[in-house]
Each structure stands twice: as structure tokens, then as C-alpha cells.
Amino acid sequence: MYFKSPEKRVTIVAREAGKQWSAMSDSSKAKYIELAERAKRRRYSTRR
């Protein structure tokens, strides 16, 4: 989103992203939540 309009401040872009996230259904969010959980597991598994 930021790369599409680099003249915008990060706070404005983050606010817009938050609004889009809030508007999404739970089933649409599930894909991204799973990706985040996998990334988190991968990060913590490489630390040990």
C-alpha cells in the first residue's frame, strides 16, 4: 500500500490498512493469520 503512494505518511497508510483489515471477514483474515503464525514459528525455531 505504501509503495503505491509514497508521498503519504506511514501513519496514514497504517490507518488505511487497519480500516481495510477491520472490514475484512474472519474467513478472509484466516489466510493472513495462518501466514503470520507460520512466520512466527519459523522465527522462533531458528533461535534455539
JOLIN-V304827 format. One record per residue. SS is DSSP state (alpha for helix, beta for strand, coil for the rest). Layout:
ss->SS
ss->SS
This chain:
ss->coil
ss->coil
ss->coil
ss->coil
ss->coil
ss->coil
ss->coil
ss->coil
ss->coil
ss->alpha
ss->alpha
ss->alpha
ss->alpha
ss->alpha
ss->alpha
ss->alpha
ss->alpha
ss->alpha
ss->alpha
ss->alpha
ss->alpha
ss->alpha
ss->alpha
ss->coil
ss->coil
ss->alpha
ss->alpha
ss->alpha
ss->alpha
ss->alpha
ss->alpha
ss->alpha
ss->alpha
ss->alpha
ss->alpha
ss->alpha
ss->alpha
ss->alpha
ss->alpha
ss->alpha
ss->alpha
ss->alpha
ss->alpha
ss->alpha
ss->alpha
ss->alpha
ss->alpha
ss->coil
